[in-house]
Amino acid sequence: MARTNGQGLPILVAGGGIGGLAVAYTLARKGFPVRVLEQAPEFKEIGAGIQLGPNIFRALDKIGLKEAMLADAWRPGALEMRCALSGEEVTRIPLDARFIDRFQQPYAVTHRADIHAVFLKACAGKNLVTLETQRQVDGFEEEDDGVSVILQTGERIKGRALIGCDGMWSKIRDRIVGDGKPRVSGHIAFRAVLRREEVPEDLWRPDVILWAGPRTHLVHYPLRRGELYNLVAVFHSDRYVEGWNAEADADELWAHFRGQRPEVLRMLERIETWRMWVLCDREPVKEWSKGPVVLLGDAAHPMLQYLAQGACMATEDAVWLAEKAAEQPDDLPSAFRAYVQQRYLRTARVQIMARVYGDFYHARGPAAELRNQMLGSRTPEDSYNGVAWLYGEM
């Protein structure tokens, strides 16, 4: 059994999603006992496809989970943008040996359930991690020697610290930052997953393909070693529904994609059941910790999905938080402040740039023409230089 680091009380983690399990595992590797409090009846990840840049593999390498994450993933050959009106290729970023030579790590796509399962299995293999379900955290109180978490049932759980991994609508963030509800972007995402055999042969592509339209885009790529095919369609809308898994109205989708390329429409026609979520984020903040309580992942820096970095940033958070905690195991409030100082500018940049990329993808008229001219003249090396700030760090 690993040596217990610091005091006997466990560190409490509110939320058993990707970020919560990642930080539980990274802390346990450093010798800290951890209790993960998940509100659902089981540890389960909803959603569909997720893209994994080199920066998350750099983090996973540090904690020994890179190969496990790649086992069920798909390795696309390129990231490609096409115009949803003309069909022309706007830009293509190769993900071959040149990309790996530049960033020393691969690019992959996987199912959210698969990345979650890797972290869940890793936690289950650690004696210092306790996984608990049906534990909805409603609040907390700081105490002289730590923190008490208050569950929805009224039960109190004592820990030496609390990490809020409770997502976009975090109750813990409300106590620390107090910035109200998330910022609604005005964009809605519909998602669906097809079996490989449900995709027409001439439409199946091994790469990540993004069809950029006026105030819309469609992205699709294989999942789970090529057995599945992920589709996400995004369009502008003022509708607001809280959560990640609402039932979607296909008529609303068709109204926004009408008149686009046959390849786009034929792909959308294959979907019988859609799920949707309203895209939200928050303004970047500089302080995510207060005494023995700190935030991680979407609770700290929720971002739009246009850079595909939500899970990547949460995993980076987990690695850095554990590193800082191990440096100051007897003073976790100071360790948490050091972790936030390490992370806030990088995550703020991703939050801001994700908004910019969303505008870029959904450009129309002259703005779309300018986008196409600018990206069309880029070499692979130019493209790599453009994302070096993101993929070249952790």
Long-range contacts (C-beta under 8 A, 24 or more apart in sequence): 1-127, 1-128, 2-28, 2-29, 2-31, 2-126, 2-127, 2-128, 3-31, 4-31, 4-32, 4-33, 4-128, 5-30, 5-31, 5-32, 5-325, 5-326, 5-329, 6-31, 6-32, 6-160, 6-329, 6-330, 6-332, 7-145, 7-160, 7-330, 8-33, 9-33, 9-145, 9-146, 9-158, 9-159, 9-160, 10-34, 10-35, 10-130, 10-159, 10-160, 11-35, 11-159, 11-160, 11-161, 11-162, 11-163, 11-325, 11-332, 12-37, 12-147, 12-149, 12-157, 12-159, 12-161, 12-162, 12-163, 13-37, 13-162, 13-163, 13-165, 14-137, 14-149, 14-162, 14-163, 14-164, 14-165, 14-166, 14-172, 15-39, 15-137, 15-164, 15-165, 15-166, 15-167, 15-299, 16-40, 16-43, 16-131, 16-133, 16-165, 17-45, 17-116, 17-165, 17-167, 17-297, 18-45, 18-112, 18-115, 18-116, 18-119, 18-297, 18-311, 18-314, 18-315, 19-165, 19-296, 19-297, 19-298, 19-299, 19-311, 19-314, 19-315, 19-317, 19-318, 20-163, 20-165, 20-296, 20-297, 21-116, 21-119, 21-120, 21-122, 21-123, 22-119, 22-314, 22-315, 22-317, 22-318, 22-319, 23-163, 23-165, 23-296, 23-317, 23-318, 23-321, 23-322, 24-123, 24-126, 24-129, 24-131, 25-63, 25-65, 25-119, 25-122, 25-123, 25-126, 25-129, 25-318, 26-63, 26-318, 26-319, 26-321, 26-322, 27-128, 27-321, 27-322, 27-325, 28-123, 28-126, 28-128, 28-129, 29-63, 29-126, 29-322, 30-322, 30-323, 30-325, 30-326, 30-329, 31-128, 31-326, 31-329, 32-128, 32-322, 32-325, 32-329, 33-128, 33-129, 33-130, 34-128, 34-129, 34-130, 35-130, 35-132, 35-157, 35-159, 36-123, 36-129, 36-130, 36-131, 36-132, 37-132, 37-135, 37-137, 37-149, 37-151, 37-157, 38-131, 38-132, 38-133, 38-134, 38-135, 39-133, 39-134, 39-135, 39-136, 39-137, 39-152, 40-133, 40-134, 41-133, 41-134, 42-133, 43-116, 43-120, 43-131, 43-133, 44-113, 44-116, 45-112, 45-113, 45-115, 45-116, 45-117, 46-112, 46-244, 46-245, 47-112, 47-113, 47-191, 47-244, 47-245, 48-111, 48-112, 48-191, 48-192, 48-193, 48-223, 48-230, 48-232, 49-109, 49-110, 49-111, 49-112, 49-191, 49-193, 49-221, 49-223, 49-230, 49-232, 50-109, 50-110, 50-111, 50-112, 50-115, 50-308, 50-310, 50-311, 51-107, 51-108, 51-109, 51-208, 51-221, 51-308, 52-107, 52-108, 52-109, 52-110, 52-115, 52-308, 52-311, 52-312, 53-107, 53-308, 53-309, 53-312, 53-387, 53-390, 53-391, 54-103, 54-104, 54-105, 54-106, 54-107, 54-391, 54-392, 55-105, 55-309, 55-312, 55-316, 55-390, 55-391, 55-392, 55-393, 55-394, 56-311, 56-312, 56-315, 56-316, 57-105, 57-106, 57-108, 58-104, 58-105, 58-393, 58-394, 59-312, 59-315, 59-316, 59-318, 59-319, 59-394, 60-315, 61-105, 62-319, 62-394, 63-319, 65-118, 65-119, 65-122, 68-118, 68-121, 68-122, 69-108, 69-110, 69-115, 69-118, 70-106, 70-108, 72-110, 72-111, 72-114, 72-224, 72-225, 73-108, 73-109, 73-110, 73-114, 73-225, 74-108, 74-109, 74-110, 74-206, 74-221, 74-222, 74-223, 74-224, 74-225, 74-226, 75-106, 75-107, 75-108, 76-107, 76-108, 76-109, 76-206, 76-207, 76-208, 76-221, 76-222, 77-206, 77-207, 78-207, 78-208, 79-107, 79-207, 79-208, 79-210, 80-207, 80-208, 80-209, 80-210, 81-210, 81-212, 81-361, 81-375, 82-209, 82-210, 82-211, 82-212, 82-261, 83-211, 83-212, 83-213, 83-368, 83-372, 84-211, 84-212, 84-213, 84-214, 84-216, 84-217, 84-218, 84-257, 84-260, 84-261, 84-264, 85-213, 85-214, 85-259, 85-260, 85-261, 86-261, 87-261, 87-263, 88-372, 90-212, 90-371, 90-372, 90-375, 90-376, 91-375, 91-376, 91-378, 91-383, 93-380, 93-383, 93-384, 94-380, 98-380, 98-384, 99-380, 99-384, 102-384, 102-388, 102-392, 103-384, 103-388, 103-391, 103-392, 105-391, 109-208, 109-221, 109-222, 109-223, 109-230, 110-223, 110-224, 111-193, 111-223, 111-224, 111-228, 111-230, 112-311, 114-224, 115-311, 137-166, 137-171, 137-172, 138-171, 139-171, 139-175, 140-172, 140-175, 140-293, 142-290, 142-291, 142-292, 142-293, 146-292, 147-291, 147-292, 147-293, 160-292, 160-332, 161-292, 161-293, 161-294, 161-332, 161-333, 161-336, 162-292, 162-293, 162-294, 163-293, 163-294, 163-295, 163-296, 163-321, 164-293, 164-294, 164-295, 164-296, 164-299, 164-300, 165-295, 165-296, 165-297, 165-299, 165-314, 166-299, 167-297, 167-298, 167-299, 167-302, 168-280, 168-282, 168-298, 168-299, 168-302, 169-242, 170-295, 170-298, 170-299, 172-293, 172-295, 172-299, 173-288, 173-295, 173-299, 173-300, 175-290, 175-293, 176-287, 176-288, 176-289, 176-290, 176-293, 176-295, 177-285, 177-287, 177-288, 177-295, 179-282, 179-283, 179-285, 182-280, 182-281, 182-282, 182-302, 183-280, 183-281, 183-282, 183-283, 184-240, 184-278, 184-279, 184-280, 185-278, 185-279, 185-280, 185-281, 185-304, 185-355, 185-358, 186-236, 186-237, 186-238, 187-234, 187-235, 187-236, 187-237, 187-278, 187-279, 187-304, 187-358, 187-362, 188-234, 188-235, 188-236, 188-237, 188-239, 188-252, 188-276, 188-277, 188-278, 188-279, 189-232, 189-233, 189-234, 189-276, 189-277, 189-278, 189-279, 189-305, 190-232, 190-233, 190-234, 190-248, 190-253, 190-274, 190-275, 190-276, 191-230, 191-231, 191-232, 191-233, 191-274, 191-275, 191-276, 191-277, 192-231, 192-271, 192-273, 192-274, 192-275, 193-223, 193-228, 193-229, 193-230, 193-231, 194-228, 194-229, 194-231, 194-270, 194-271, 195-227, 195-228, 195-229, 196-222, 196-226, 196-227, 196-228, 196-229, 198-229, 198-270, 199-229, 199-267, 199-270, 200-266, 200-270, 203-263, 203-266, 203-267, 204-229, 210-361, 211-260, 211-261, 211-263, 211-264, 212-361, 212-362, 212-363, 212-368, 212-371, 213-257, 213-260, 213-264, 213-362, 213-364, 214-362, 214-363, 214-364, 214-365, 214-368, 215-256, 215-362, 215-364, 216-256, 216-257, 216-260, 216-362, 217-361, 217-362, 218-257, 218-264, 218-267, 218-268, 220-267, 231-267, 231-268, 231-271, 233-257, 233-268, 234-279, 234-361, 234-362, 236-362, 237-278, 239-278, 240-278, 241-276, 241-277, 241-278, 242-278, 243-277, 244-277, 245-275, 245-277, 246-275, 246-276, 246-277, 247-274, 247-275, 247-276, 248-274, 248-275, 248-276, 250-274, 279-304, 279-305, 280-304, 281-351, 281-354, 281-355, 282-351, 284-344, 284-347, 284-348, 284-351, 284-352, 285-344, 286-340, 286-344, 287-340, 288-340, 288-344, 289-333, 289-336, 289-337, 289-339, 289-340, 291-333, 292-332, 292-333, 292-336, 293-336, 294-321, 294-336, 294-339, 294-340, 296-321, 300-340, 300-343, 300-347, 301-343, 301-344, 301-347, 301-348, 301-350, 301-351, 302-351, 303-347, 303-350, 303-351, 303-354, 304-351, 304-354, 304-355, 304-358, 305-354, 306-354, 306-355, 306-357, 306-358, 306-361, 307-350, 307-353, 307-354, 307-357, 307-390, 309-350, 309-354, 309-390, 313-346, 313-347, 313-350, 316-343, 316-346, 316-394, 317-343, 317-347, 319-394, 346-393, 349-389, 350-390, 353-390
